[in-house]
Amino acid sequence: MSRTPSGTGSRPPHETARPEDERRELDLYDLIEMVWSQRGVIIAVFLVLFIAGGAAAYLMLNKTYEARARLLVLLDDEDLTPGAAGSGDGFIIEQVMQSESEIMNSETVRRIALENIGPSAVLAEGGSEALALRTMRQSFSVVRAPSASVLIPVIESDSPERAETILNAIVDAYLEYREVVLTGDGAAGVTERRLQANEAYATALAELDAFLTANDITDYDSDVAALRTQNAALQTTLATAQSERQAAAAAAAAIAARVADMPANIELYVESSAENLLIEKRLERESLLARYQETAPPVVAIDREIAELEEFLANGGVAGLGQTRTGVNEVRQGLVQEQLRLESVAAAEAMRARTISGQLQSVQDDISRLRSVEPEYRRLAQNVEATGTAATALATQEAEAEARQSLSPGSADAVRIVERAFAAPEGSSLKKLGVAAAFIFAAGTAVLIGLIRGYWTQHVGPTGQRQRVARPVRTADTTEGFGPMPSRVAGVPVLARMPDRGSALARR
């Protein structure tokens, strides 16, 4: 409601009100006033919109005919085929019925039905297949009662005969397609995919074989394992050969050092006449002792001769005299032979080490070569494994599909037609509803236009500005048309005064 300014406001009590401060909040009386002032415009807009909308609804909203059918879905514990329409057996009825509804309301079912009856049976004026499918999609629906195993397909059309024909075609297509889905009529497609997978597997295997042949590989993993084993064995053998060569060379060097200090030839023995004479004298003394005493002059004389000879020999009187025999130093000769043997062993081990080194280098080169081609081999091997796995899986699917096709079609016959569609004797029309909607729309739009025009005329336009400027200036202690406001009434301070909007409106 409008409020008269009072002395309790933010503006000083005796400050003169400016024209731009005259805008105030609109209340119900202001709205009614604006509507009443624009009643001519509102009536004109209402009549135009209502007549146009009503005529359009009456002419465009034709009578429609609804066709219904009823299908019973059997739920038998011995035959769980209806459950297969969902995601598995043992499903509750709501899930089974929802699955059957989705199958019936699928685009494939509508396409099969359209192929059976043709677009001309759906569109009275004729049209394309896409337009006929869209019409069937928009007018067809499936309803069912809660906790009931009955499906109710519904379709609407402008002709009862056309509705009956379309719905019966959809029901027949649903029964046909449902059997195809549940019995798995995909063996042909699976067979084609299996053949493609077999071709892909053969191609991948041929590429792998060509790769192995080009790189001189029998089996990559086995060859790599064998080369690594051979590499380890050759490294061990090489280390042994090198250590034996070093040991033989060291021993030969030590013997060579000893041989260098030994003479090649040595004296075997030396013969002289003095020694022979000494021996003869000793024999002669023994002969004399057989006949004489030791103190006998012959014995004493022989003893003196023996003593002189021994002294002569002891003093080296016969050194360099007599016959001397020399020969090869057998010890040195044995050492030389051992030295030669050890040097030959060292040479043989060195040659063996060189041979093993060459073999080891060849093996390491082969290992490096196989390592360089490992990524390509792994890729080709993975392709072979993947295509082989896919071919095996598709072969299993093909066998299962063929097994399902070999079953009797009755295993999927769990839906019974309770009631086929028939031509509805009466149709329903939305003309009344369209006329009512046109009335509501026209009335609302007309009132809105009237309010906008009235607000513009009275508050925003030039006329509304002149009316606000012509109004008398109000102060904080006066109200329009009521004179000064008393400061106290019956001893109580007066803070504000609410005028009678009815009388104020009458004065306007």
C-alpha positions as CSV (number, residue, x, y, z in Angstrom):
1,M,0.0,0.0,0.0
2,S,1.1,3.6,-0.5
3,R,2.5,5.4,2.5
4,T,2.3,9.1,3.2
5,P,5.6,10.6,4.3
6,S,6.1,11.2,8.0
7,G,8.5,13.0,10.2
8,T,10.2,9.8,11.1
9,G,11.7,9.3,7.7
10,S,15.3,9.9,6.6
11,R,14.5,13.3,5.1
12,P,14.2,16.3,7.4
13,P,10.6,17.1,8.5
14,H,10.3,20.4,6.6
15,E,12.5,19.7,3.5
16,T,10.7,20.3,0.3
17,A,10.0,17.1,-1.7
18,R,11.5,17.0,-5.2
19,P,9.6,15.7,-8.3
20,E,12.0,12.8,-8.8
21,D,11.2,11.6,-5.2
22,E,7.5,11.2,-6.0
23,R,7.8,7.6,-7.4
24,R,6.3,5.2,-4.9
25,E,5.6,1.4,-4.6
26,L,2.6,0.0,-6.5
27,D,-0.2,-1.8,-4.6
28,L,-3.3,-3.7,-5.6
29,Y,-5.3,-0.6,-6.1
30,D,-2.8,0.8,-8.5
31,L,-2.8,-2.4,-10.6
32,I,-6.6,-2.4,-10.7
33,E,-6.6,1.2,-11.7
34,M,-4.1,0.5,-14.5
35,V,-6.1,-2.5,-15.8
36,W,-9.3,-0.5,-15.7
37,S,-7.8,2.5,-17.5
38,Q,-6.6,0.1,-20.3
39,R,-9.7,-2.0,-20.5
40,G,-10.3,-1.2,-24.1
41,V,-6.8,-2.3,-25.1
42,I,-7.0,-5.4,-23.0
43,I,-10.4,-6.4,-24.6
44,A,-9.1,-5.8,-28.1
45,V,-5.9,-7.9,-27.6
46,F,-7.9,-10.7,-25.9
47,L,-10.3,-10.9,-28.7
48,V,-7.6,-11.0,-31.4
49,L,-5.6,-13.7,-29.6
50,F,-8.5,-15.8,-28.5
51,I,-10.2,-15.8,-31.9
52,A,-6.9,-16.7,-33.6
53,G,-5.9,-19.4,-31.0
54,G,-9.4,-20.9,-30.8
55,A,-9.7,-21.0,-34.6
56,A,-6.3,-22.6,-34.9
57,A,-7.1,-25.2,-32.2
58,Y,-10.5,-26.0,-33.8
59,L,-9.0,-26.4,-37.3
60,M,-5.7,-28.1,-36.5
61,L,-6.5,-30.4,-33.6
62,N,-8.2,-33.3,-35.3
63,K,-9.9,-36.2,-33.7
64,T,-7.5,-39.1,-32.8
65,Y,-8.2,-42.8,-32.5
66,E,-6.4,-45.0,-30.0
67,A,-5.7,-48.7,-30.6
68,R,-4.7,-51.0,-27.8
69,A,-3.5,-54.6,-27.6
70,R,-2.7,-56.9,-24.6
71,L,0.2,-59.4,-24.4
72,L,0.7,-61.8,-21.5
73,V,4.3,-62.6,-20.5
74,L,4.6,-66.1,-19.0
75,L,6.9,-66.4,-16.0
76,D,7.6,-70.1,-15.4
77,D,10.2,-71.5,-13.1
78,E,11.0,-74.3,-15.5
79,D,11.5,-71.9,-18.4
80,L,13.5,-68.8,-17.6
81,T,13.6,-67.5,-21.1
82,P,11.7,-64.3,-20.2
83,G,14.4,-63.5,-17.7
84,A,16.9,-63.6,-20.5
85,A,15.3,-60.5,-21.9
86,G,16.8,-58.7,-18.9
87,S,20.2,-59.4,-17.6
88,G,19.9,-63.0,-16.3
89,D,17.6,-65.6,-14.9
90,G,15.7,-65.3,-11.6
91,F,14.7,-61.7,-12.1
92,I,11.6,-60.2,-10.5
93,I,8.6,-59.4,-12.5
94,E,9.3,-55.7,-12.7
95,Q,12.7,-56.2,-14.3
96,V,11.4,-58.8,-16.7
97,M,8.5,-56.6,-17.8
98,Q,10.8,-53.6,-18.2
99,S,13.0,-55.7,-20.4
100,E,10.1,-56.9,-22.6
101,S,8.9,-53.3,-22.8
102,E,12.3,-52.1,-24.0
103,I,12.3,-54.8,-26.7
104,M,8.8,-53.9,-27.9
105,N,9.6,-50.2,-27.9
106,S,12.9,-50.6,-29.8
107,E,13.6,-48.9,-33.1
108,T,14.3,-52.3,-34.7
109,V,10.8,-53.5,-34.0
110,R,9.3,-50.4,-35.6
111,R,11.5,-50.8,-38.7
112,I,10.5,-54.5,-39.1
113,A,6.8,-53.4,-38.8
114,L,7.3,-50.7,-41.3
115,E,8.9,-53.1,-43.8
116,N,5.9,-55.4,-43.4
117,I,3.2,-52.7,-44.0
118,G,5.0,-50.0,-45.9
119,P,5.0,-46.2,-45.3
120,S,1.7,-45.7,-47.0
121,A,-0.1,-47.6,-44.3
122,V,1.3,-45.1,-41.7
123,L,1.0,-41.8,-43.6
124,A,-2.3,-41.1,-45.2
125,E,-0.8,-38.4,-47.5
126,G,2.2,-40.5,-48.3
127,G,5.8,-39.8,-47.3
128,S,9.3,-41.2,-46.8
129,E,10.3,-44.0,-44.6
130,A,12.0,-41.7,-42.2
131,L,8.8,-39.6,-41.7
132,A,6.8,-42.8,-41.2
133,L,9.3,-44.0,-38.5
134,R,9.1,-40.7,-36.7
135,T,5.3,-40.8,-36.8
136,M,5.3,-44.3,-35.3
137,R,7.9,-43.3,-32.7
138,Q,5.9,-40.3,-31.6
139,S,2.5,-42.0,-31.5
140,F,3.5,-45.4,-30.0
141,S,3.9,-46.2,-26.3
142,V,3.9,-49.3,-24.0
143,V,2.1,-49.2,-20.7
144,R,1.6,-51.9,-18.0
145,A,0.0,-52.2,-14.7
146,P,2.3,-52.5,-11.7
147,S,3.1,-56.1,-10.6
148,A,1.2,-57.5,-13.6
149,S,2.7,-59.6,-16.4
150,V,0.6,-57.9,-19.1
151,L,2.0,-55.5,-21.6
152,I,-0.4,-53.0,-23.2
153,P,1.0,-51.4,-26.4
154,V,-0.9,-48.2,-27.4
155,I,-0.8,-46.2,-30.6
156,E,-2.7,-43.1,-31.7
157,S,-3.7,-42.2,-35.3
158,D,-6.1,-40.0,-37.2
159,S,-7.8,-43.2,-38.5
160,P,-9.0,-46.1,-36.5
161,E,-8.2,-48.6,-39.3
162,R,-4.7,-47.2,-39.6
163,A,-4.1,-47.4,-35.9
164,E,-5.3,-51.1,-35.9
165,T,-3.0,-51.9,-38.8
166,I,0.1,-50.2,-37.4
167,L,-0.3,-51.7,-33.9
168,N,-0.9,-55.3,-35.1
169,A,2.2,-54.9,-37.3
170,I,4.2,-53.8,-34.3
171,V,3.0,-56.7,-32.2
172,D,3.9,-59.2,-34.9
173,A,7.3,-57.6,-35.4
174,Y,7.9,-57.7,-31.6
175,L,7.1,-61.4,-31.4
176,E,9.4,-62.1,-34.4
177,Y,12.3,-59.9,-33.2
178,R,12.0,-61.2,-29.6
179,E,12.5,-64.8,-30.8
180,V,15.5,-63.6,-32.8
181,V,17.0,-61.9,-29.8
182,L,16.4,-64.7,-27.3
183,T,17.5,-67.6,-29.6
184,G,20.6,-65.7,-30.7
185,D,20.2,-65.4,-34.4
186,G,23.7,-64.1,-34.8
187,A,25.5,-67.2,-36.0
188,A,26.0,-65.8,-39.5
189,G,27.4,-62.6,-38.2
190,V,29.7,-64.4,-35.7
191,T,30.8,-66.7,-38.5
192,E,31.8,-63.8,-40.6
193,R,33.6,-62.1,-37.8
194,R,35.4,-65.4,-37.0
195,L,36.6,-65.7,-40.6
196,Q,37.8,-62.2,-40.4
197,A,39.6,-63.0,-37.2
198,N,41.1,-66.1,-38.7
199,E,42.4,-64.0,-41.7
200,A,43.9,-61.5,-39.3
201,Y,45.5,-64.2,-37.3
202,A,47.0,-65.8,-40.4
203,T,48.3,-62.4,-41.6
204,A,49.9,-61.7,-38.2
205,L,51.4,-65.2,-38.1
206,A,52.9,-64.8,-41.6
207,E,54.4,-61.4,-40.7
208,L,56.0,-63.0,-37.6
209,D,57.4,-65.9,-39.6
210,A,58.8,-63.6,-42.2
211,F,60.4,-61.5,-39.5
212,L,62.0,-64.6,-37.8
213,T,63.3,-65.8,-41.2
214,A,64.7,-62.5,-42.1
215,N,66.6,-62.2,-38.8
216,D,67.7,-65.9,-38.7
217,I,65.6,-66.6,-35.6
218,T,64.1,-70.0,-34.8
219,D,62.3,-69.1,-31.6
220,Y,63.2,-65.7,-30.1
221,D,62.9,-66.5,-26.4
222,S,64.7,-69.9,-26.8
223,D,67.4,-68.4,-29.0
224,V,68.0,-65.5,-26.6
225,A,68.1,-68.0,-23.6
226,A,70.5,-70.3,-25.5
227,L,72.8,-67.4,-26.4
228,R,72.9,-66.1,-22.9
229,T,73.8,-69.6,-21.6
230,Q,76.5,-69.9,-24.3
231,N,77.8,-66.5,-23.4
232,A,78.2,-67.4,-19.8
233,A,79.9,-70.7,-20.6
234,L,82.3,-69.0,-23.0
235,Q,83.2,-66.4,-20.5
236,T,84.0,-69.1,-17.9
237,T,86.1,-71.1,-20.5
238,L,87.9,-67.9,-21.5
239,A,88.8,-67.1,-18.0
240,T,90.1,-70.6,-17.5
241,A,92.2,-70.5,-20.6
242,Q,93.7,-67.2,-19.7
243,S,94.5,-68.3,-16.2
244,E,96.1,-71.6,-17.5
245,R,98.1,-69.6,-20.1
246,Q,99.4,-67.2,-17.5
247,A,100.3,-70.1,-15.1
248,A,102.2,-72.0,-17.9
249,A,104.0,-68.9,-19.0
250,A,105.0,-68.0,-15.5
251,A,106.3,-71.6,-14.8
252,A,108.2,-71.6,-18.1
253,A,109.8,-68.2,-17.3
254,A,110.9,-69.5,-13.9
255,I,112.5,-72.6,-15.4
256,A,114.2,-70.5,-18.1
257,A,115.8,-68.5,-15.3
258,R,117.1,-71.7,-13.7
259,V,118.4,-73.1,-17.0
260,A,120.3,-69.9,-17.7
261,D,122.4,-70.5,-14.6
262,M,123.2,-74.2,-15.3
263,P,125.9,-75.4,-17.7
264,A,124.9,-77.3,-20.7
265,N,127.7,-80.1,-20.2
266,I,129.2,-81.5,-17.0
267,E,132.2,-83.9,-16.2
268,L,131.1,-87.4,-15.8
269,Y,134.4,-88.7,-14.2
270,V,138.3,-88.3,-14.3
271,E,141.0,-91.2,-14.4
272,S,144.8,-91.0,-13.2
273,S,147.7,-93.5,-12.7
274,A,148.4,-92.2,-9.2
275,E,145.1,-93.4,-8.0
276,N,145.7,-96.8,-9.6
277,L,149.1,-97.0,-8.0
278,L,147.6,-96.2,-4.6
279,I,145.1,-99.0,-5.1
280,E,147.9,-101.4,-6.1
281,K,149.9,-100.4,-3.0
282,R,147.0,-101.0,-0.7
283,L,146.5,-104.5,-2.3
284,E,150.1,-105.3,-1.9
285,R,150.0,-104.2,1.8
286,E,147.1,-106.6,2.4
287,S,149.2,-109.4,0.8
288,L,152.2,-108.6,3.0
289,L,150.0,-108.7,6.1
290,A,149.2,-112.2,5.3
291,R,152.9,-113.1,5.7
292,Y,154.3,-110.4,8.0
293,Q,153.5,-108.5,11.1
294,E,152.6,-104.9,10.8
295,T,155.9,-103.9,12.3
296,A,157.8,-105.9,9.7
297,P,160.1,-103.8,7.5
298,P,158.2,-104.7,4.2
299,V,154.9,-103.7,5.7
300,V,156.3,-100.5,7.2
301,A,157.9,-99.7,3.8
302,I,154.6,-100.2,1.9
303,D,152.7,-98.1,4.6
304,R,155.1,-95.3,4.0
305,E,154.6,-95.4,0.2
306,I,150.8,-95.4,0.7
307,A,151.0,-92.4,3.0
308,E,153.1,-90.5,0.5
309,L,150.6,-91.3,-2.3
310,E,147.6,-90.2,-0.3
311,E,149.3,-86.9,0.7
312,F,150.2,-86.4,-3.0
313,L,146.6,-86.9,-4.1
314,A,145.3,-84.8,-1.2
315,N,147.4,-81.8,-2.2
316,G,146.1,-81.9,-5.8
317,G,149.2,-83.3,-7.3
318,V,147.2,-85.1,-10.0
319,A,144.7,-82.1,-10.8
320,G,144.4,-81.8,-14.5
321,L,146.3,-85.0,-15.1
322,G,144.9,-88.2,-16.2
323,Q,141.8,-89.0,-18.4
324,T,138.6,-86.8,-18.0
325,R,135.0,-87.7,-19.4
326,T,132.3,-85.0,-19.9
327,G,128.6,-85.3,-21.0
328,V,125.2,-83.5,-21.2
329,N,123.8,-82.0,-18.1
330,E,120.7,-84.2,-17.7
331,V,119.2,-82.0,-15.0
332,R,119.4,-79.0,-17.3
333,Q,118.1,-81.0,-20.1
334,G,115.1,-82.1,-18.1
335,L,114.4,-78.5,-17.1
336,V,114.6,-77.4,-20.7
337,Q,112.1,-80.0,-21.7
338,E,109.7,-78.9,-19.0
339,Q,110.2,-75.3,-20.1
340,L,109.4,-76.2,-23.7
341,R,106.3,-78.1,-22.6
342,L,105.1,-75.2,-20.5
343,E,105.7,-72.8,-23.3
344,S,103.7,-75.0,-25.7
345,V,100.9,-75.2,-23.1
346,A,100.9,-71.4,-22.8
347,A,100.8,-71.0,-26.6
348,A,98.0,-73.5,-26.9
349,E,96.0,-71.7,-24.1
350,A,96.6,-68.4,-25.7
351,M,95.3,-69.7,-29.1
352,R,92.4,-71.2,-27.3
353,A,91.7,-67.9,-25.5
354,R,91.7,-66.1,-28.9
355,T,89.3,-68.6,-30.4
356,I,87.0,-68.4,-27.4
357,S,87.2,-64.6,-27.5
358,G,86.1,-64.7,-31.1
359,Q,83.2,-67.0,-30.3
360,L,82.2,-64.8,-27.3
361,Q,82.2,-61.7,-29.5
362,S,80.0,-63.5,-32.1
363,V,77.6,-64.6,-29.4
364,Q,77.5,-61.1,-27.9
365,D,76.9,-59.6,-31.4
366,D,74.0,-62.0,-31.8
367,I,72.6,-61.0,-28.4
368,S,72.8,-57.3,-29.3
369,R,71.2,-58.0,-32.7
370,L,68.3,-59.8,-31.0
371,R,67.9,-57.1,-28.5
372,S,67.7,-54.5,-31.2
373,V,64.8,-56.4,-32.9
374,E,63.0,-57.3,-29.7
375,P,60.4,-54.4,-29.9
376,E,59.3,-55.4,-33.4
377,Y,59.2,-59.1,-32.4
378,R,57.1,-58.3,-29.3
379,R,54.7,-56.3,-31.4
380,L,54.3,-59.0,-34.0
381,A,54.0,-61.7,-31.2
382,Q,51.3,-59.6,-29.4
383,N,49.4,-59.3,-32.7
384,V,49.6,-63.0,-33.2
385,E,48.4,-63.6,-29.6
386,A,45.6,-61.0,-29.7
387,T,44.3,-62.2,-33.1
388,G,44.5,-65.8,-32.0
389,T,42.6,-65.1,-28.7
390,A,39.9,-63.2,-30.7
391,A,39.6,-66.0,-33.2
392,T,39.3,-68.5,-30.4
393,A,36.6,-66.4,-28.6
394,L,34.6,-65.9,-31.8
395,A,34.8,-69.7,-32.5
396,T,33.3,-70.3,-29.1
397,Q,30.6,-67.7,-29.7
398,E,29.9,-69.3,-33.1
399,A,29.5,-72.7,-31.5
400,E,27.2,-71.4,-28.8
401,A,25.1,-69.5,-31.4
402,E,24.8,-72.6,-33.6
403,A,23.8,-74.6,-30.5
404,R,21.1,-72.0,-29.6
405,Q,19.8,-72.0,-33.2
406,S,19.5,-75.8,-33.0
407,L,17.0,-75.5,-30.1
408,S,13.3,-75.5,-30.7
409,P,11.8,-72.0,-31.2
410,G,9.2,-72.8,-28.6
411,S,11.8,-72.2,-25.9
412,A,11.4,-68.5,-26.5
413,D,7.6,-68.6,-26.9
414,A,6.8,-67.1,-23.5
415,V,4.5,-64.3,-24.7
416,R,0.8,-64.9,-25.5
417,I,-1.5,-62.4,-27.3
418,V,-4.4,-61.8,-25.0
419,E,-6.1,-59.2,-27.3
420,R,-5.1,-58.0,-30.7
421,A,-5.7,-54.4,-31.7
422,F,-9.0,-53.4,-33.2
423,A,-10.4,-50.3,-34.7
424,A,-11.7,-47.9,-32.0
425,P,-15.4,-46.9,-32.6
426,E,-14.9,-43.5,-31.1
427,G,-12.0,-41.1,-31.1
428,S,-10.9,-38.3,-28.8
429,S,-10.4,-34.7,-29.6
430,L,-8.3,-32.0,-28.0
431,K,-10.3,-29.1,-29.5
432,K,-11.9,-28.2,-26.2
433,L,-8.6,-28.3,-24.4
434,G,-7.0,-26.2,-27.2
435,V,-9.8,-23.6,-27.0
436,A,-9.4,-23.4,-23.2
437,A,-5.6,-23.0,-23.6
438,A,-6.2,-20.3,-26.2
439,F,-8.5,-18.5,-23.8
440,I,-6.0,-18.6,-20.9
441,F,-3.2,-17.5,-23.1
442,A,-5.2,-14.6,-24.7
443,A,-6.4,-13.4,-21.3
444,G,-3.0,-13.5,-19.7
445,T,-1.3,-11.8,-22.6
446,A,-4.0,-9.1,-22.8
447,V,-3.8,-8.3,-19.1
448,L,0.0,-8.2,-19.2
449,I,0.0,-5.8,-22.2
450,G,-2.6,-3.6,-20.4
451,L,-0.5,-3.4,-17.3
452,I,2.6,-2.5,-19.2
453,R,0.8,0.1,-21.2
454,G,-0.9,1.6,-18.1
455,Y,2.4,1.7,-16.2
456,W,4.1,3.4,-19.1
457,T,1.3,5.9,-19.5
458,Q,0.9,6.8,-15.8
459,H,4.4,6.5,-14.4
460,V,7.0,6.5,-17.2
461,G,5.7,8.5,-20.2
462,P,5.5,12.3,-20.5
463,T,1.9,12.4,-19.1
464,G,2.9,10.6,-15.9
465,Q,5.8,13.0,-15.5
466,R,3.6,16.1,-15.8
467,Q,1.1,14.6,-13.3
468,R,3.8,14.2,-10.7
469,V,5.2,17.7,-11.2
470,A,1.7,19.2,-10.9
471,R,1.0,17.6,-7.5
472,P,1.3,19.9,-4.4
473,V,4.4,19.6,-2.4
474,R,3.9,17.6,0.7
475,T,5.8,18.0,3.9
476,A,6.5,15.6,6.7
477,D,3.7,16.8,8.8
478,T,0.9,16.9,6.2
479,T,-1.0,14.3,4.2
480,E,-2.7,14.8,0.8
481,G,-6.2,16.2,1.2
482,F,-6.3,15.8,5.0
483,G,-4.6,19.0,6.2
484,P,-2.0,19.0,9.0
485,M,-1.5,15.8,11.0
486,P,-2.1,16.2,14.8
487,S,0.9,15.6,16.9
488,R,-1.0,13.8,19.7
489,V,-4.3,12.1,20.0
490,A,-5.6,11.2,23.5
491,G,-2.1,11.7,24.9
492,V,-0.5,9.3,22.5
493,P,2.0,10.6,19.9
494,V,0.9,10.2,16.3
495,L,3.7,8.8,14.1
496,A,1.8,8.3,10.8
497,R,-1.6,8.6,9.2
498,M,-3.1,6.0,6.7
499,P,-5.6,7.6,4.4
500,D,-8.7,5.8,3.1
501,R,-7.5,4.4,-0.3
502,G,-11.1,4.0,-1.4
503,S,-12.0,7.7,-0.9
504,A,-8.7,8.7,-2.4
505,L,-9.3,6.6,-5.5
506,A,-12.8,8.1,-5.8
507,R,-11.3,11.6,-5.7
508,R,-8.9,10.7,-8.4
